[in-house]
Amino acid sequence: MIPIEVLWLTLIVVFGIVGAVRGLWKELGVTTVMLLSLFVLKFGWEQVGSKIVDALPGDLPTTTVMAIYYGVTVVFVAFISYEGISLKFPIKEMKGLGKAIFGLPGGLLNGYLIVGTIWDVVNQADYFGIQVPMGSTGTTIAISNSLTALNNTIVHYLPVTFMNEFVMLVLGMVLLLAIILK
């Protein structure tokens, strides 16, 4: 079994490759939407998260409800941002190698915001108690019981845990103003 952080980091790299193909001007449009969405999600959770948990029937842990709240919304917003009408940052459109070189960091940033958010909240929910087979013995182990030191270090720097929601708001508004004011 590979460490779980390999999966998450690979997904972030995939977003980097997508960014290299799409170009920086489109990736910064997605970054704008994601930063503003994460501000709303984080601020909203702090305001009404406990009320959402109390309103749900059953005994779902708060971290599980939070993971669903963030995960579903982030996937939906990311899908719309990539597949819908794209905000384009007002920079000169590049072609060829320049497009790939400048698009890669933009894609990695979006991967950090999208995949990193999901990784963060799923980690906080202890991977929902999912168990996986360990070796060929047939025994199973909970993912949360097999996390490496690297994973435990990285999760402290993921968006929900690491970034203040008002930093997300300020960065998102700066990018939005740059797009609007061209």
C-alpha positions in Angstrom: 0.0 0.0 0.0 1.4 3.4 -1.0 1.2 6.3 1.5 -2.0 8.3 1.1 -0.2 11.5 0.5 1.2 10.1 -2.8 -2.4 10.0 -4.1 -3.1 13.6 -3.0 0.2 15.0 -4.3 -0.3 13.2 -7.6 -3.7 14.8 -8.0 -2.2 18.2 -7.3 0.4 17.5 -10.0 -2.4 16.6 -12.4 -3.9 20.0 -11.9 -0.5 21.5 -12.6 -0.4 19.6 -16.0 -3.9 20.9 -16.8 -2.7 24.4 -16.0 0.3 24.0 -18.3 -2.2 23.1 -21.1 -4.7 25.8 -20.3 -2.4 28.6 -19.7 -1.9 31.1 -16.8 -4.6 33.5 -17.8 -7.4 30.9 -17.5 -5.9 29.3 -14.4 -5.9 32.7 -12.5 -9.6 33.0 -13.3 -10.2 29.6 -11.6 -7.9 30.7 -8.7 -10.1 33.8 -8.2 -13.3 31.8 -8.0 -11.7 29.2 -5.7 -10.3 31.8 -3.3 -13.6 33.6 -3.0 -15.5 30.3 -2.7 -13.2 29.1 0.0 -13.6 32.4 1.9 -17.4 31.9 1.8 -17.2 28.2 2.8 -14.8 28.8 5.7 -16.6 31.9 7.0 -20.0 30.2 6.5 -18.8 27.1 8.4 -17.7 29.2 11.3 -21.0 30.9 11.4 -23.5 28.1 10.9 -21.5 24.8 11.0 -22.8 23.8 14.4 -26.3 24.5 13.4 -25.9 22.3 10.3 -24.6 19.5 12.4 -27.5 19.9 14.9 -30.1 19.9 12.2 -29.0 16.6 10.6 -30.6 13.5 11.9 -28.4 10.8 13.3 -25.0 11.1 15.0 -22.6 12.1 12.3 -19.5 13.6 13.7 -18.9 17.3 13.1 -15.7 16.6 11.1 -17.6 14.3 8.8 -20.3 16.9 8.1 -17.6 19.5 7.6 -15.8 17.2 5.1 -19.1 16.7 3.1 -19.9 20.4 3.3 -16.5 21.4 1.9 -15.9 18.5 -0.4 -19.2 18.6 -2.3 -19.1 22.4 -2.7 -15.5 22.5 -3.8 -15.9 19.8 -6.4 -19.0 21.6 -7.7 -17.4 25.0 -7.9 -14.2 23.6 -9.4 -16.2 21.7 -12.1 -18.1 24.9 -13.0 -14.9 27.0 -13.0 -13.2 24.6 -15.4 -16.1 23.6 -17.6 -18.3 26.8 -17.5 -17.5 30.2 -18.8 -13.9 30.9 -17.7 -12.8 34.1 -16.1 -9.7 35.1 -18.0 -6.9 37.1 -16.3 -6.0 40.2 -18.4 -2.5 39.2 -19.5 -1.1 38.5 -22.9 -2.1 35.1 -24.1 1.0 33.0 -24.7 1.6 30.0 -27.0 3.9 27.0 -26.8 6.5 26.5 -24.1 5.8 29.9 -22.4 2.2 28.9 -22.0 3.2 25.7 -20.3 5.9 27.2 -18.1 3.6 29.9 -16.8 0.5 27.8 -16.7 2.1 25.0 -14.5 2.4 27.1 -11.3 -1.2 28.4 -11.8 -2.4 24.8 -12.1 -0.4 23.7 -9.1 -1.9 26.6 -7.1 -5.4 25.5 -8.2 -4.6 21.9 -7.3 -3.5 23.0 -3.9 -6.7 24.9 -3.4 -9.0 22.2 -4.7 -7.3 18.9 -3.8 -5.7 20.4 -0.7 -9.1 21.5 0.6 -10.5 18.0 0.1 -7.4 16.4 1.6 -7.6 18.7 4.6 -11.2 18.0 5.5 -11.1 14.3 4.8 -8.0 14.1 7.0 -9.8 15.9 9.7 -12.7 13.4 9.4 -10.1 10.6 9.8 -10.8 9.4 6.3 -14.4 8.5 7.3 -13.1 5.4 9.1 -12.4 3.7 5.7 -10.3 0.5 6.1 -8.0 -0.9 3.4 -6.3 -4.3 3.1 -2.8 -4.4 4.4 -0.5 -6.7 2.4 -1.6 -10.2 1.3 -2.6 -11.3 4.8 -6.2 -10.2 4.4 -6.1 -8.0 7.5 -7.5 -4.5 7.1 -6.3 -1.3 8.7 -8.0 2.1 8.9 -6.4 4.7 6.6 -6.2 7.1 9.5 -4.1 4.6 11.5 -1.4 4.3 8.7 -0.6 7.9 8.0 3.1 8.8 7.6 5.0 11.6 9.3 5.2 13.4 5.9 1.4 13.3 5.7 1.0 14.6 9.2 3.4 17.5 8.4 1.8 18.4 5.1 -1.8 18.6 6.5 -0.8 21.5 8.7 -0.2 23.6 5.5 -3.4 22.8 3.6 -6.0 25.5 2.8 -8.7 25.0 5.5 -6.2 24.6 8.3 -3.4 27.0 7.2 -5.1 29.9 5.5 -7.1 32.6 7.2 -10.4 33.2 5.5 -9.8 36.9 5.2 -6.5 36.3 3.4 -8.5 34.3 0.9 -10.9 37.2 0.6 -8.2 39.8 0.0 -6.3 37.7 -2.5 -9.5 36.7 -4.4 -10.7 40.4 -4.5 -7.4 41.6 -5.8 -7.5 39.0 -8.6 -11.2 39.8 -9.3 -10.5 43.5 -9.5 -7.6 42.9 -11.9 -9.9 40.9 -14.1 -12.7 43.5 -14.0 -10.6 46.6 -14.4 -8.3 45.1 -17.1 
